[in-house]
Amino acid sequence: MTTPSETIKPPRPAATVVVVRDGALGIEVLLLRRAERGDLNSGAWVFPGGLVDAADRAATSFCRGIDAADADARLGVGAHALDYWAAAVRECFEEAGLLYAREADGAPLVLDAARTERLEAWRGPLQRGERSLAALCHEEGLTLAADELVYFSHWVTPVGRPKRFDTRFFIARAPQGQVSSHDDGELVEQLWIAPAAARTRA
């Protein structure tokens, strides 16, 4: 016999980034529309984000601007909170093409045509789990600008939903000199919109 507690699915760790920019009429947020996959999230407009992968932990050694102890304190967890920052950076890059990173010496990320092409080639393999964010940082000589992602909220999917997530939300200004682009796979459309307009549309 199955007890109620045995049917409750535990939420999976996830990270989401609310990307903002200055628009002509004020602040705008980036929303991405999910592809039609026959599930509850099909067609939904969402912020860039997804599950924390086991490989994200290796990328935390490249995080700059926030150390492990400070990250743990901010999220109120015992350890490995930086995994959420790494996952947030990775998911935003995979889904929206925006990379929160700097050169190894801390200088702003240099995106000439050649490097832009190389980085773009990482998105698919990262999304499929074939490559890792740590490998990208190592090969391109980058660090992750974790301090540009400000943690501000924690949401857990209610009990009873078929998919449950323990999600940490971050907010960050769109990286300077970069242009967002949906992955055209999991996400099929993007929209920069004022927060009030997004709420009205919803």
C-alpha positions in Angstrom: 0.0 0.0 0.0 1.3 3.5 -0.9 1.2 6.2 1.7 0.6 9.8 0.8 4.2 10.7 1.7 5.5 8.1 -0.8 3.6 9.6 -3.7 5.0 13.1 -3.1 7.7 13.9 -5.6 10.7 15.7 -4.1 11.4 19.0 -5.9 14.6 19.2 -8.0 17.1 22.0 -7.6 16.8 24.6 -10.3 18.0 28.2 -11.0 16.4 31.0 -13.0 17.6 34.4 -14.1 15.4 37.4 -14.6 17.4 39.3 -17.2 16.6 43.1 -17.3 17.7 46.0 -19.5 16.9 49.7 -19.9 14.3 50.1 -22.6 13.0 53.2 -24.2 10.1 53.5 -21.7 11.9 52.0 -18.6 13.0 48.5 -17.4 12.3 45.5 -19.7 12.6 41.8 -18.8 13.5 39.0 -21.2 10.9 36.3 -21.7 11.3 33.1 -23.7 8.5 31.0 -25.1 8.8 27.2 -24.7 8.3 24.9 -27.6 5.1 22.8 -27.8 6.1 19.5 -26.2 2.8 18.2 -25.1 3.4 18.9 -21.4 2.1 21.5 -18.9 4.9 24.0 -19.8 4.4 23.9 -23.5 4.0 27.4 -25.0 4.7 29.1 -21.7 6.6 32.3 -21.5 9.4 31.9 -19.0 12.7 33.4 -17.7 15.9 31.6 -18.7 16.5 28.8 -16.3 16.5 25.0 -15.6 17.8 22.2 -13.5 21.1 22.3 -11.6 23.3 19.7 -13.2 25.9 17.6 -11.3 28.5 19.1 -13.7 27.7 22.6 -12.5 29.7 22.0 -9.3 33.0 21.9 -11.3 32.2 25.3 -12.8 32.0 26.9 -9.3 35.8 27.1 -9.2 35.5 29.7 -12.0 33.0 31.8 -10.1 34.2 35.3 -9.1 32.8 38.0 -7.0 31.1 35.7 -4.4 32.8 32.9 -2.4 31.3 29.6 -1.3 30.6 30.6 2.3 28.9 33.8 1.3 26.8 32.0 -1.3 25.7 29.4 1.3 24.8 32.2 3.7 22.7 34.1 1.1 20.7 31.0 0.1 20.5 29.6 3.7 22.0 26.2 2.8 24.7 24.1 4.4 26.9 23.8 1.3 27.3 24.0 -2.4 25.0 27.1 -3.0 27.4 28.3 -5.7 26.0 25.4 -7.8 22.9 27.5 -8.3 24.9 30.5 -9.6 26.8 28.3 -12.0 23.6 26.7 -13.2 22.0 30.1 -13.7 24.9 31.3 -15.8 24.8 28.1 -17.9 21.1 28.0 -18.4 21.0 31.7 -19.4 23.8 31.0 -22.0 22.2 27.8 -23.3 18.7 29.3 -23.7 19.2 33.0 -24.3 22.8 33.2 -25.6 23.8 35.6 -22.8 27.0 34.7 -21.0 27.8 36.3 -17.6 31.6 36.0 -17.8 34.8 37.9 -17.8 38.4 37.4 -19.0 40.7 35.4 -16.7 42.2 38.7 -15.5 38.8 40.1 -14.6 38.6 42.4 -17.7 35.3 42.6 -19.5 34.5 39.8 -21.9 35.9 40.4 -25.3 33.5 39.3 -28.0 35.1 39.6 -31.4 33.6 37.7 -34.4 35.8 34.7 -34.0 35.1 34.2 -30.3 31.4 34.9 -30.7 31.3 32.0 -33.2 33.3 29.7 -30.9 31.0 30.4 -28.0 27.8 30.0 -30.0 29.1 26.5 -30.9 29.1 25.6 -27.2 25.4 26.1 -26.7 24.0 22.9 -28.2 26.6 20.6 -26.6 26.1 22.3 -23.2 22.3 21.8 -23.5 22.7 18.2 -24.4 25.2 17.5 -21.6 28.0 16.7 -24.0 30.2 19.5 -22.7 30.5 21.4 -19.4 30.5 25.0 -18.4 33.8 24.3 -16.6 35.3 23.1 -19.9 34.1 26.2 -21.7 35.8 28.5 -19.0 39.0 26.5 -19.2 39.2 26.5 -23.0 38.2 30.1 -23.5 40.2 31.4 -20.5 37.1 32.8 -18.8 35.7 33.3 -15.3 32.1 33.4 -14.3 30.7 36.8 -13.2 28.7 35.4 -10.4 28.5 38.8 -8.7 26.4 40.1 -11.5 23.6 37.7 -10.6 21.8 39.0 -7.5 19.8 36.4 -5.6 16.3 37.5 -4.6 13.8 34.8 -4.3 13.1 31.1 -3.5 10.1 29.2 -4.9 9.1 25.6 -4.5 6.5 24.0 -6.8 3.4 23.0 -4.7 2.9 19.3 -3.8 0.8 17.4 -6.3 2.3 18.8 -9.5 3.8 16.2 -11.9 7.1 18.1 -12.0 8.4 19.9 -8.9 11.3 22.3 -8.7 13.2 23.9 -5.8 14.1 27.1 -7.7 16.4 29.9 -6.8 15.7 33.2 -8.6 18.4 35.7 -9.6 18.1 39.0 -11.3 20.8 40.5 -13.5 21.3 43.3 -16.0 21.8 42.0 -19.6 25.6 41.7 -20.3 26.9 44.7 -22.1 27.7 44.2 -25.7 25.7 40.9 -26.0 22.5 40.2 -27.9 20.0 37.7 -26.7 18.9 34.9 -29.0 16.6 31.9 -28.1 18.0 28.5 -28.8 15.3 27.7 -31.4 14.9 24.2 -29.9 13.5 24.2 -26.4 12.7 27.9 -26.8 11.1 29.2 -30.0 10.6 32.9 -29.4 11.9 35.7 -27.3 10.4 39.0 -26.1 11.7 42.0 -24.2 8.8 43.5 -22.4 8.0 45.9 -19.5 7.1 43.9 -16.3 3.7 45.6 -16.0 2.9 44.7 -19.6 3.9 41.1 -19.0 1.6 40.9 -16.0 -1.3 42.3 -18.1 -0.7 39.8 -20.9 -0.6 36.9 -18.4 
